[in-house]
Amino acid sequence: MSLALLRDWIVTPLSDRRLVSNFARQEFYAQFTASMGGFLWLILTPIANISIYAFVFSYIFKVRAAEGFGETAFVLFMMIGYLPWFAFADAIGRSTSLLLEKAPLITKVKFPVQVIPVVGTLVPYITHAIGFSLLLLYLATQGYVNSLWVLLPFIFFLQMLFTAGLVAILSSLSVFLRDLQQL
């Protein structure tokens, strides 16, 4: 019983990938179309975050990178880990309300529920991948290119899979444990 359920949660989004793609596109565009800045926010938000962290950690706290990193600014060192964390935290933060927000769709139409947590993970990761790409572009212009960068898409994909699993669990639990939304 439980293996069949687990198989459904894995196979359904793959077999309905067109639905996942359309639903993710709709959710992604819905984030930006109502605002005046539109898609400009995809670029401005990561730049603003990096600028704020750069100012706070470089000028207020005067933090520097560890000895082995040479003259690398601490902010660059921190952002390499912090931008993937933004994607993870964004997806997990939205997870507790995903199924509850889509309840009318789930209850009134035959709809594969397994698609919703996948879309709830994809949209934040697509959004934050743009910011991470900007950081990598900046690092490349500064001469920090490394051959290990070829592993980044794979690592990013593994993190997204892990997050999708947690989002599926949390969104399912939040239907029964409404207090999870307060965390």
N, C-alpha and C positions, 0 to 999 in steps of 0.2 A: 504494500500500500504506500509506504513512505517513499520507496524508490520510484514508484510510478509518478507520485506527486513531484518529486525532485526532477525527474525526467521531463515532466510537463513544463516546469518552470524554466528549464534549459532549452528545450526543443521549440516551444511555442514562439518565443521572440525570434528565433532563427527562421522558423517556417513562415512567420508573418513579418519578415524583415521589411517588406514594402509598407506595411501599416506602421511599423516602428519608424521608418524613415519619414513618412508623411506626418506622423504625429509629432516627431521630434522637430521637424522643420516648422510646423505650426507653432509649437511651444517656443522655439527659438525666436521666430519672427515676432511673436506676441510680446516678448520681453522688450523689444526696441521700437516697434512701430508706433506705439502710442506716445512716445516721448519726443520732444523737439529735437534732441540730439541724435536720435535714431541709432544707426549702427556706429556712429562716431564714438558712442560710449564703449564699444568693444575695445577701442584703442585708448581712450581717455582714462577709463577706470584702472587698467593695469599701470599706466604711466603715473597716475595720481597716487596709487598705492605705493609704487616703488619710490616715488619722490618723497612721500610722507615718511616712509620707513628710512630712506636715506638721510633725510634731515634729522629725524629723531635719533637714530643710532650713530650717525657720524658726527653731528654737531652738538647735540645735547648730551648723549651718553658717552661720546667719543670712544666707541667700541671699534676694535680692529680685529682682523682675521687672525687665526692662529699662526704660529711661527712658520710652519711648513708651507703656507700659502703665499709667501712673499708679500708683494705690495697690493694684493687683491683687496679691494675694499670690502669691509664686512657686509655691507648691504648686498653686494652681488653674491657673496657667499651664502647669505641668509635667503635671498630670493630664490635661489636654485631649489631650495627645499620648501620654501614657504608658498610659492605659486602652486605646486601640486597639492599642498595642504589646502589652499583656498578652494580648489576643485572638489576635494574630498569633503571638506566641511560644508560647502554649499549643497552638495548632493545629499549628505546626511541630514543637514538642517531642514531640507524640504521633504525628506522621506516620510516623516510622521503624518503629514497631511495629504500625501499623494492620493491614496485610495479614497479618503473621505471627500476630497474635492471632486473626484471623478465618480462619486456614488451615483448620480443620476444617469451617467453613461453606462455604468456597470449594471445597474438594476433594470434599466428599461430596454436595453438592446443586448443581444448576444455579443459580448465583447470579450476578447481574451485578456483577462486581468493581468496576466504575466507581462504584458507589454508595458504597462504603466510604470513599474519600477525601472525598467530598462530605459525608457524615455526620460524618467526622472534622474537618471544617472548620465545619460548622453548629453543632455542640454547643458548642465554645468561644466562638463568636461570639454565640450566644444568651445564654450565661452572662454574658459580659462586656458585652453590650449592656444588661443590667440595671444593672450598675455605672455604665456611661456615662450611662444615663438618670437615675440618681440624681444624678450630678454635674451634668448639665444642669438638672435640677430645682432643685438648690441654686443654680446660677448664675442661674437665672431669678428665684428669690426674692431674690437679691442685686442684681438690676437689670442683669445683664449680657446681656440678650436682644438678639439681633442678627438682622437680616433674612437674613443668610447661613446661619442655622441650617437653613433649608429645604433646603440642599444636603447636610446631614449624612447623611441616609439614603442618598442617591446615592453619596456618598464612602465610606460604610461598606460599601455593596454592592460597589463597585469593589475596595475592599481585600479583601473576602471572596472575590471572584472570583480576584484575584491569589493570595491565600493558598491557595485550593482548587487552583489550578494547581501551586503549589509542593508542596503536600501530596501531590497525585497523583504528581508526579515523584519526590519523596523516598520515598514509600511503595513505589513500584515499584522504585526502585533498591535499597532496603534488603532486598528479597528476595534480591538477588544479592550485594550488598555489606553484609554483616552489621555491619561496623565503623561504618556510619552511625549505628547505635543508640547508639554511645558519644559522639557529638557533642552 
